[in-house]
Amino acid sequence: MGTIVERKSKSGTKHRAQVIKKKGGEVVFSKSATFSRKTAANAWIKKVEKDFDAGKLTNRQIQTTVSELIDKVIDTQRKQMGKTKSQVLKTIKLFDVADFEVASLRPADLVEFANQVAEGEHGPAGRSPSTTANYMSHLSGCGPVALSCRPKCSFEPPSVRRRLGFS
């Protein structure tokens, strides 16, 4: 069941329509929109509920692990993928980040993963910064979640020291 909340603004009354679907006490779908007319808000609620009941709408969060996402990428892009990318993605599955759900992946998790790569966990000790960047690049190509987190992550491998006067 959708709800409409009226809000007063300088430009007049606005109607915020919201549809929330719960299953077992847990929110499985949520969507909202703002309209200038209440009739438009009611029509939108009816349309969204109808689409949800028909199975056309789902929650946008991906309920899969990074490891499963990597498997999907390898399966779907096998012919276009080079040997290096394939090997790097298979190696990423050995790290702790592979067990995280994609929807709950945070920039801090990616920074920790980059530190693990740089420190040589699951491979040769002390990988170079370019190798670490290569791993991050291949991981970011796996999905929009990793890609959206990449610019937020400020990573500096422990082996790299900043020189005075340089940034």
Backbone bond lengths (Angstrom), bond angles and torsions (degrees), N, CA, C in turn:
res aa  C-N    CA-C-N  psi(-1)  N-CA   C-N-CA  omega(-1)  CA-C   N-CA-C  phi
1 M - - - 1.451 - - 1.518 108.97 -
2 G 1.291 116.77 129.51 1.452 121.86 179.72 1.515 111.82 -86.83
3 T 1.315 114.92 158.20 1.461 120.43 177.72 1.519 109.51 -127.02
4 I 1.324 114.92 152.44 1.464 121.17 177.59 1.521 107.87 -125.45
5 V 1.320 115.44 129.12 1.457 121.31 178.05 1.522 107.57 -117.49
6 E 1.331 115.76 125.39 1.466 120.13 178.28 1.516 109.30 -84.24
7 R 1.330 115.11 136.99 1.464 120.86 178.43 1.521 108.82 -130.07
8 K 1.300 114.96 133.38 1.462 120.61 177.51 1.525 108.64 -88.16
9 S 1.315 115.87 134.65 1.461 120.56 175.99 1.523 108.47 -137.94
10 K 1.323 116.39 174.52 1.463 120.30 -179.76 1.523 111.57 -61.60
11 S 1.315 115.80 -33.32 1.461 119.66 -177.10 1.528 113.01 -89.39
12 G 1.319 117.53 4.79 1.459 120.39 178.44 1.517 111.60 125.50
13 T 1.307 115.13 -168.39 1.459 120.80 -178.98 1.523 109.80 -85.87
14 K 1.317 115.56 132.73 1.465 122.13 176.47 1.520 108.26 -113.07
15 H 1.312 115.77 151.39 1.458 121.58 -178.91 1.526 108.57 -121.47
16 R 1.320 114.74 114.88 1.467 119.84 179.42 1.522 108.23 -95.65
17 A 1.325 115.18 115.65 1.462 121.21 179.30 1.523 108.42 -98.65
18 Q 1.325 115.87 136.39 1.460 120.33 -178.87 1.521 109.84 -138.76
19 V 1.332 114.59 135.72 1.460 121.28 176.47 1.520 107.28 -120.89
20 I 1.324 116.05 123.13 1.464 121.68 177.63 1.523 107.58 -126.60
21 K 1.314 115.87 129.06 1.465 121.17 177.20 1.521 108.19 -115.82
22 K 1.320 115.73 131.46 1.458 121.10 179.89 1.521 109.63 -118.67
23 K 1.319 114.23 150.49 1.461 120.76 175.58 1.520 106.99 -139.02
24 G 1.314 116.21 117.04 1.460 119.98 -178.66 1.520 112.51 64.68
25 G 1.321 117.57 31.61 1.452 121.44 179.59 1.521 114.10 82.05
26 E 1.322 117.56 -1.39 1.460 121.90 -178.51 1.525 109.37 -110.59
27 V 1.327 116.84 136.84 1.458 121.36 179.86 1.531 108.71 -71.34
28 V 1.332 115.97 122.37 1.460 120.55 178.74 1.524 111.92 -107.48
29 F 1.337 116.74 -15.53 1.458 120.49 179.30 1.518 109.04 -156.35
30 S 1.327 115.71 137.87 1.456 120.82 177.64 1.523 109.06 -148.60
31 K 1.317 115.76 132.85 1.461 120.32 178.94 1.519 108.41 -152.60
32 S 1.338 116.54 143.57 1.460 119.92 178.78 1.522 110.01 -144.46
33 A 1.321 114.88 158.69 1.459 122.00 177.90 1.525 108.35 -155.03
34 T 1.332 115.92 156.83 1.463 121.27 -179.18 1.522 109.61 -114.88
35 F 1.335 115.14 136.88 1.463 121.46 -177.38 1.521 109.84 -131.72
36 S 1.322 115.82 155.60 1.463 119.80 177.53 1.531 111.17 -85.98
37 R 1.336 117.22 -20.63 1.471 121.04 179.27 1.525 110.20 -118.74
38 K 1.307 115.50 140.84 1.462 120.77 -179.34 1.530 111.23 -67.77
39 T 1.319 117.33 -34.14 1.467 119.97 179.57 1.529 111.16 -65.08
40 A 1.326 116.16 -36.82 1.465 119.87 177.45 1.527 110.45 -66.70
41 A 1.318 116.57 -38.08 1.465 121.00 177.94 1.525 110.72 -64.77
42 N 1.339 116.76 -43.18 1.468 120.58 177.77 1.527 111.45 -62.34
43 A 1.319 116.67 -42.68 1.467 120.61 179.68 1.531 110.26 -64.06
44 W 1.335 116.91 -40.16 1.465 120.86 179.48 1.530 110.58 -64.22
45 I 1.333 116.81 -42.99 1.473 120.64 178.81 1.526 110.25 -59.70
46 K 1.332 116.40 -46.24 1.467 119.80 179.86 1.526 111.26 -60.89
47 K 1.337 116.57 -41.68 1.464 120.70 -179.68 1.529 111.09 -65.53
48 V 1.327 117.16 -45.90 1.467 121.03 -178.64 1.527 110.37 -64.11
49 E 1.327 117.21 -43.91 1.466 119.81 179.13 1.524 111.49 -64.20
50 K 1.328 116.47 -39.23 1.467 120.44 178.06 1.530 110.33 -64.13
51 D 1.344 116.66 -44.64 1.466 120.65 178.97 1.526 111.43 -64.77
52 F 1.326 117.10 -38.70 1.463 120.21 179.08 1.526 110.46 -65.55
53 D 1.327 116.27 -45.33 1.465 120.29 179.90 1.528 111.88 -64.01
54 A 1.334 116.44 -30.06 1.465 120.53 178.77 1.532 111.81 -81.31
55 G 1.335 116.75 -6.01 1.462 120.41 178.91 1.515 114.19 86.29
56 K 1.325 117.47 11.24 1.467 120.48 -179.39 1.524 112.57 -80.58
57 L 1.317 117.26 -22.61 1.462 121.57 -179.05 1.522 109.77 -116.03
58 T 1.304 115.36 138.22 1.460 121.07 174.42 1.511 107.98 -138.86
59 N 1.311 115.92 168.50 1.449 119.79 175.08 1.522 107.86 -68.02
60 R 1.304 117.54 138.89 1.458 121.19 -173.30 1.523 113.87 -75.30
61 Q 1.306 118.70 -14.87 1.453 120.27 -177.95 1.521 110.71 -67.68
62 I 1.305 114.49 138.22 1.455 120.84 179.21 1.524 107.90 -87.66
63 Q 1.309 117.46 120.76 1.457 121.64 -179.23 1.524 109.26 -97.10
64 T 1.302 115.92 65.73 1.450 121.22 -179.85 1.520 108.95 -145.30
65 T 1.313 116.54 158.23 1.459 120.01 179.08 1.522 109.98 -86.03
66 V 1.319 115.48 164.53 1.464 120.67 177.70 1.530 109.68 -61.13
67 S 1.316 116.83 -38.12 1.460 121.23 178.94 1.530 111.28 -61.19
68 E 1.334 116.81 -44.20 1.465 120.59 178.23 1.526 110.92 -65.84
69 L 1.326 116.18 -37.60 1.460 120.54 177.65 1.528 110.59 -63.45
70 I 1.322 116.51 -42.28 1.469 120.69 178.21 1.525 110.14 -62.47
71 D 1.332 116.80 -42.25 1.469 119.90 177.50 1.525 111.29 -59.36
72 K 1.346 116.43 -41.93 1.467 120.37 178.93 1.521 111.06 -63.93
73 V 1.332 116.26 -41.40 1.465 120.32 179.64 1.524 110.14 -63.84
74 I 1.317 116.65 -44.91 1.469 120.38 179.96 1.528 110.43 -63.04
75 D 1.329 117.12 -41.96 1.466 120.37 -179.58 1.525 112.58 -66.19
76 T 1.329 117.05 -40.45 1.463 119.98 -175.59 1.522 113.43 -83.04
77 Q 1.335 117.80 -25.08 1.465 120.34 -176.21 1.525 112.95 -115.22
78 R 1.304 117.07 19.44 1.467 120.95 -174.33 1.531 112.76 -53.52
79 K 1.324 117.75 -42.55 1.467 120.56 -176.01 1.527 112.59 -73.34
80 Q 1.333 117.43 -34.11 1.460 120.87 -178.32 1.530 112.19 -85.82
81 M 1.319 117.20 -15.05 1.457 121.92 -172.52 1.527 110.94 -84.86
82 G 1.320 115.02 137.02 1.454 120.08 176.45 1.521 111.41 -81.17
83 K 1.328 115.53 171.76 1.467 120.72 -178.64 1.527 111.60 -64.55
84 T 1.328 116.55 -39.43 1.462 120.08 -177.49 1.522 111.13 -64.04
85 K 1.318 116.69 -47.59 1.463 119.85 -179.24 1.523 110.54 -61.93
86 S 1.306 116.66 -43.09 1.456 120.67 179.27 1.528 111.06 -61.00
87 Q 1.325 116.57 -44.97 1.464 121.16 -179.87 1.524 111.05 -65.35
88 V 1.328 117.10 -42.39 1.465 120.79 -179.42 1.526 110.36 -64.48
89 L 1.326 117.57 -44.17 1.463 120.26 179.95 1.526 111.22 -63.56
90 K 1.321 116.97 -39.35 1.469 119.84 177.53 1.527 110.71 -66.06
91 T 1.326 117.13 -35.53 1.462 120.94 178.28 1.527 110.98 -69.99
92 I 1.328 117.45 -37.35 1.467 121.20 178.86 1.529 110.45 -58.78
93 K 1.319 116.58 -32.48 1.465 120.47 -179.71 1.534 112.26 -64.22
94 L 1.336 118.14 -15.83 1.465 121.62 178.32 1.532 112.22 -81.01
95 F 1.321 117.25 -18.49 1.461 121.92 -175.93 1.526 111.16 -84.52
96 D 1.337 115.06 164.94 1.465 121.62 -179.44 1.527 112.55 -60.96
97 V 1.324 117.36 -32.05 1.465 121.16 -176.46 1.530 111.45 -61.82
98 A 1.311 117.87 -23.06 1.467 121.55 -178.50 1.527 112.30 -66.49
99 D 1.329 117.18 -22.34 1.462 120.85 -178.70 1.525 113.23 -88.52
100 F 1.331 117.81 -7.43 1.459 121.56 -179.67 1.524 109.91 -76.18
101 E 1.343 115.82 146.92 1.456 119.71 171.22 1.522 107.74 -74.92
102 V 1.310 116.19 139.76 1.457 121.00 -177.62 1.530 110.53 -58.91
103 A 1.325 117.10 -39.72 1.464 120.99 -177.73 1.519 112.64 -66.27
104 S 1.328 117.80 -26.80 1.461 120.09 -177.57 1.524 112.53 -101.43
105 L 1.309 117.81 6.26 1.458 122.08 -179.40 1.523 110.01 -68.66
106 R 1.341 116.12 128.76 1.459 121.62 -178.26 1.522 109.56 -115.07
107 P 1.320 117.66 159.41 1.463 119.93 176.56 1.527 112.65 -55.91
108 A 1.323 117.27 -35.78 1.467 120.29 179.21 1.532 111.11 -63.09
109 D 1.323 117.13 -33.84 1.465 120.61 177.36 1.525 110.66 -65.92
110 L 1.324 115.82 -38.66 1.461 119.79 178.98 1.527 111.28 -69.61
111 V 1.319 116.63 -35.87 1.466 120.13 176.54 1.524 109.77 -64.91
112 E 1.319 116.70 -42.26 1.466 120.44 177.80 1.531 110.61 -62.54
113 F 1.323 116.40 -41.21 1.466 120.42 176.94 1.532 110.43 -60.93
114 A 1.329 116.61 -45.02 1.465 120.19 179.61 1.527 110.78 -62.00
115 N 1.316 117.13 -38.69 1.468 120.38 176.74 1.523 111.05 -64.24
116 Q 1.321 117.32 -40.44 1.462 120.81 178.17 1.528 110.81 -63.08
117 V 1.323 116.58 -40.94 1.468 120.22 178.08 1.524 109.66 -63.57
118 A 1.330 116.78 -46.74 1.463 121.24 -177.32 1.527 112.10 -64.29
119 E 1.322 116.52 -34.57 1.464 120.15 -178.82 1.521 112.64 -80.35
120 G 1.321 117.17 -7.17 1.452 120.25 174.80 1.510 115.34 89.45
121 E 1.317 117.29 20.05 1.460 119.54 176.15 1.533 108.28 -66.66
122 H 1.309 117.70 136.73 1.473 124.36 -178.67 1.529 112.06 61.17
123 G 1.294 117.45 41.22 1.460 119.37 177.72 1.509 111.51 166.62
124 P 1.327 116.01 -162.50 1.463 119.68 -178.34 1.525 111.20 -62.43
125 A 1.319 115.02 144.13 1.466 120.31 -177.22 1.520 110.77 -67.79
126 G 1.311 115.56 137.50 1.456 122.21 173.67 1.514 114.73 62.00
127 R 1.303 116.88 67.50 1.466 119.83 176.61 1.526 109.07 -68.01
128 S 1.305 115.87 152.05 1.466 120.62 -177.78 1.531 110.53 -73.69
129 P 1.339 116.44 160.76 1.469 119.53 177.71 1.530 112.74 -59.08
130 S 1.319 117.28 -33.78 1.468 118.97 179.76 1.527 111.14 -68.98
131 T 1.327 116.88 -34.34 1.465 120.15 176.70 1.524 109.92 -67.13
132 T 1.318 115.94 -42.12 1.461 120.42 177.95 1.528 110.14 -61.73
133 A 1.317 116.46 -43.71 1.469 120.50 178.00 1.525 110.65 -63.02
134 N 1.317 116.99 -36.00 1.461 121.68 178.01 1.535 110.02 -63.19
135 Y 1.323 117.27 -44.56 1.465 121.34 178.20 1.529 110.30 -61.26
136 M 1.336 116.08 -45.08 1.464 120.26 -179.97 1.527 110.79 -63.48
137 S 1.314 116.53 -39.95 1.458 121.22 179.95 1.525 111.27 -63.62
138 H 1.323 116.45 -44.89 1.464 119.56 179.54 1.529 111.26 -66.90
139 L 1.320 117.12 -36.73 1.460 120.04 177.35 1.528 110.68 -67.08
140 S 1.324 116.98 -39.28 1.464 119.83 -178.94 1.521 111.45 -66.50
141 G 1.311 117.51 -25.21 1.455 120.80 177.85 1.517 113.55 -74.75
142 C 1.316 117.02 -7.53 1.468 120.78 -177.71 1.516 113.88 -80.94
143 G 1.289 118.26 -19.59 1.450 117.35 -178.28 1.505 113.12 -179.54
144 P 1.313 115.79 162.58 1.456 120.33 -177.73 1.522 113.88 -65.17
145 V 1.314 118.19 -25.72 1.464 119.87 179.84 1.517 110.17 -67.38
146 A 1.323 116.58 -49.16 1.459 119.97 179.04 1.520 110.56 -64.03
147 L 1.314 117.11 -38.64 1.455 121.11 -179.27 1.518 111.07 -66.20
148 S 1.328 117.57 -39.87 1.459 119.77 -178.83 1.520 111.75 -72.28
149 C 1.308 118.10 -24.23 1.462 120.67 179.62 1.526 111.76 -82.53
150 R 1.326 117.35 -25.96 1.456 120.36 -172.01 1.525 113.95 -56.89
151 P 1.337 121.30 -45.93 1.456 118.83 -179.23 1.528 113.37 -66.52
152 K 1.324 118.32 -23.46 1.454 121.45 -178.45 1.522 111.84 -78.76
153 C 1.314 117.13 -17.77 1.453 120.99 -175.05 1.522 109.94 -87.11
154 S 1.302 116.22 120.79 1.457 119.07 174.34 1.520 106.37 -104.20
155 F 1.307 116.09 101.19 1.454 121.16 -174.08 1.514 110.10 -110.66
156 E 1.299 115.25 133.10 1.450 120.97 173.23 1.521 106.75 -133.18
157 P 1.336 118.07 113.83 1.457 119.63 -178.89 1.522 110.82 -57.98
158 P 1.333 117.78 147.69 1.453 120.50 -177.37 1.527 113.25 -62.20
159 S 1.327 118.18 -23.63 1.457 120.52 -178.19 1.529 112.69 -79.82
160 V 1.331 117.05 -11.76 1.459 120.69 -178.64 1.522 108.93 -95.42
161 R 1.312 116.37 127.41 1.463 120.69 178.30 1.525 108.42 -114.01
162 R 1.306 115.18 138.49 1.467 119.49 178.80 1.528 109.02 -78.24
163 R 1.315 114.26 133.47 1.459 118.80 176.15 1.515 108.46 -90.81
164 L 1.299 116.61 149.01 1.459 120.54 179.83 1.520 110.05 -61.01
165 G 1.312 116.04 135.90 1.451 121.11 177.97 1.516 113.92 87.65
166 F 1.315 118.29 -6.36 1.456 121.91 179.07 1.517 108.88 -118.86
167 S 1.320 116.10 148.36 1.464 118.46 177.61 1.492 110.64 -117.10
